[in-house]
Amino acid sequence: MTAIRRFLPGWLSSYAVLYLVFLYLPVIFLPIFSINTAATPKFPLSGVTLHWYEDLPRTPALIDATWNSLIVGVSASTLSTVLGILAARSITRYRYPGRRAINGLIMAPLVLPEVIVAISMLLVMLQLGLNLSLFTVVLGHVLVCIPYSMTVLTSGFEGFDRSLEEASADLGESAFGTFRRVTLPMVAPAIISSLLVCFTISLDEFIIAFFLTGTEATLPIYIWGQLRFAAKLPGVLALGTLLLFASFVLMTIAEILRRRAARRTQNEGGLYA
Amino acid sequence: MTAAAEGSPPLRVAGLRRSPLLQSEAVQGFALISPTFVYALILLVLPILVVIAHSFWTQDYLTIDHTFTLENYRIALTEPIYRDLLWRSLYISLTVSLLTVALAYPIAYFISFHGGRHKSLWLFLITIPFWTSYLLRVMSWKVILGYNGVLNSGLMGLGIIDEPSTALLYNSTAVIITLTHAWAAFAILPIFVSLEKVDRTLVEAATDLGDGPLRSFLRVTLPLSAPGVISAALIVMIPTVGDYVTPKLVGGKDGVMIANAIQAQFGKASNWPLGAALSVTTMIIVSLMAGATVLVFRALQRLAR
């Protein structure tokens, strides 16, 4: 029995490492083939080139898509973080009937098939006579970003020491002053983390943008359009690599900030717990 | 209602400056959440109601006939093409969710019980690929499994196969592999959370009372982590049934799923009511399947004890 116990962690950790390889392997092929001279992604590599990257800034459609993605990402992350702050503050600070049900509804987009969420919104927007544009994409992205924003912010707000706010109030600070000078500095890392998470999700999101956009393409939609042409694949791989890198950097910063926020309020958890 | 639930007295400033009505915790809390709540009502609940309404209507070219009919549901449930797509989608999402949970459990267990000081590093490493664009991850599987892809060229280079295999891409297996990869983090996290809650002294007690590691795992740890396993299975099952990108990119003809048919009704085929009925049918059936899965897991949990 002790043999099993000693053997098990070793076996488990090799499994864990293999699993990590399985998780990372597909992602790693994008950068590898993006510097390959041949247009078809296969081994062995025929040579190393940055040619595909150099072509990217010379593609006007890509520049437009990048701007569109930035506009949508900034608007969607700001709006969803504002709505997330209100909801997370309400959920962590107050107790009232229906609280769990409302929370469940707000979190629901996380577990619903995206296509169904997207076509439902599409139907309503067309019924309301809204023209499909980047604005409708923002509306859709906000809905799917709020659950993530809530998760990040709840972990930053929970365990928040309320006596600090009380002390500030007792010392004569107004409600707004207390918020600005006590509450906000405590939760600022969580808020920035939420902005980054939502921006990343919006930047990478495809389905909702695909259904709700008019003629303007975001980056994933641009990539989708390029996928039809085999000859365009290396360019797509180069662009994909840049996007992967952006997501990676943004999420790492977001996670560091979220942990700092959680530590400030002496609370562990958040996205991972 | 004035007593705060979390053990500290309510803000005195609120008591001094606000009317008794606003002082009520319920009203304040509700007022604060209402913008987000209303947003979800307008962009989630209302749209779903509109979809349900459409599913009972019919479309004549561009005009919608608002007479109540079950015709769309008859088509959705009896037309062989939709029936097959629905079955395949359910089969794929069930397979993916069971496979993902089975593969994820040992990882979650390893991190929770043997992660030591590096727990959060492990979790971070596991979630990072998940934060990258879903479209790009599916695309990389296409690159791996394709005719001229990584796997084929690799296997040929090693001399294991003589010519590229076409069996890898454009079928439901490719869809299952891709989805299992894409949803891994969603399964690991809930299982990890529930394993973290398992009282370690119970495991020790079982061992002290003579249970071996396997028995104490099966009778203590596994049943206690069942809530995480169940939510992981559901979190993977429900969204994957309506996946659009994966079947479109790696599924080929044999891997088409119901979401592709739904999209077609809102695009080329332009039959919104039928698309709506297909959506509603999919949601109802996947909910039933999810409910059945919960019951099965609960029964297994009881058996284990």
Interface residues (C-beta under 8 A of the other chain):
Chain A: M1 I4 R5 L8 P9 L12 S13 Y15 A16 Y19 L20 F22 L23 Y24 L25 P26 V27 F29 L30 F33 T40 P41 K42 F43 P44 L83 G84 L86 A87 R89 S90 I91 R93 Y94 R95 Y96 P97 G98 R99 I102 L105 I106 A108 P109 L110 V111 L112 P113 E114 V115 I116 V117 I119 S120 M121 L122 L123 V124 Q127 L139 G140 V142 L143 I146 R162 S163 E165 E166 A169 D170 S174 A175 T178 T200 L203 D204 F206 I207 F211 P220 I223 W224 L227 V236 L237 G240 L243 L244 S247 F248 M251 T252 E255 R259 L271 Y272 A273
Chain B: A4 A5 E6 S8 P9 L11 R12 V13 A14 R17 E25 A26 V27 Q28 G29 F30 L32 I33 P35 T36 F37 Y39 A40 L41 L43 L44 V45 L46 P47 I48 V50 V51 H54 L103 P106 I107 Y109 F110 I111 H114 S120 W122 L123 F124 L125 I126 T127 I128 P129 W131 T132 S133 Y134 L135 L136 R137 M139 S140 W141 V143 I144 G146 N148 G149 V150 N152 S153 G154 G157 H181 A184 L189 F192 V193 E196 G212 P213 L214 L234 I235 I238 P239 T240 V241 G242 D243 Y244 V245 L249 A259 I262 Q263 F266 W272 G275 A276 S279 T282 M283 V286
